[in-house]
């Protein structure tokens, strides 16, 4: 299987399977001299790891990351950084019933059709377990961004669970880390807890919408046509397991606007251009405008549920299947730190690309 690498100048390759001995990532293209230790990466993995509440899978993984190469005396050397996370709580026996049957809504059948062989234990590479490797790599990207653009911040949060959306008038940044859903609306968070508890107890699952905002992004990242910042962001977010749609700025809602409504008007401020709105999500013509970069993605319901579903097996026989094991009733919860990681990885990549092409020189206004 090829195509396990993402990025241009700042590249990462993930490896390993859900029920193998370990998973990890190799990060290449990281500048030398960046302060980096395992303690810098661990908080991001702790945010994603399973078993943090009754609303996530109860698989107990410490998700402790080890740096095997590319760092000396607490600083990057410019050589590939190898990151490893051991799997310590596999229960492969839970997947015995699906060794010959395909879980509806899962990648089992397409993996079999393409490769003729698949790791049925947790889905192998198609498992959400793979995203821990992305979060580890994203931690390296965050260290690069902190060194090169100290004011840049990346924050992800859930804005919708199933049909239930947040009320933007109650949006509170301080609430995001105060509930298990990374929800900026405290009223919605309480409602979601009751809603998801009912789904969990009825052996069902639900989808979600995640929004990731990067503030302090300098103007000028990205390039026209085939090097667009938004096209790489869309590719990054769509590559996350279970993601089915991606929006930048107003996204699909832009189709409902007129040209008068959609155009982000500009005035001159004391420190340069100031936009009066941000329908474009901080990106114009594939290039960052200096406004917050806003990306949103939809995560489908977890396909692994205890409710019987109709399917077939490898012999072509029709069967009913219950997927046993420990699964997220709303995988969108743990997708929040993954979305943040992918935003960091894309921004670090484009920052280095821009430095290589322009040296950071910008057109003068005023």
Secondary structure, 3 states (H helix, E strand, C coil): CCCCEECCCCEEEEEECCCCCEEEEEEECCCCCCECCHHHHHHHHHHHCCCCCCCCCCCCCCCCEEECCCEECCEECCCCEEEEEECCCCCHHHHHHHCCECCCCCCHHHHHHHHCCCCCCCCHHHCHHHHHHHHHHHHHHHHHHHHHCCCCEEEEEEEEECCEECCHHHCCHHHHHHCCCCECCHHHHHHHHHHHHHHHHCCCCCCEEEEEEEECCCCCCCCCHHHCHHHHHHHHHHCCCCEEEEEECCHHHHHHCCHHHHCCCEEEECCEEEECCCCCCCEECCEECCCCEEEEEEECCCCCCCCCEEEEECCCCEEEECCCCCCCCCCHHHHHHHHHHHHHHHHHHHHHHHHHHHCCCCCCCC
